[in-house]
Amino acid sequence: MLIENFQDLPVVLTVPEMAKVLRISRSKAYSLSKETGFPTIKIGRCIRVSKHELLQWLGKHFEANNDTM
């Protein structure tokens, strides 16, 4: 999955899709999805990630990392 524009992402991502977007391993993505405060949606046994909430989460963590530099 090559994303050239975040608008190309589906509204809701699977955890493996999120892993590709973030360029992390599947296992790290599943660990991240279980962390408190990470924006996941559970539909039955399926875990989904809202594109909108993922981008907000990334923005918050990007700012926090830049503040420590």
Buried (B, 14 or more C-beta within 10 A) or exposed (E): EEEEEEEEBEEBBBBEBBBBBBEEEEEEBBEBBEEEEBBBEEEEEEBBBBBEBBBEBEEEEEEEEEEEE
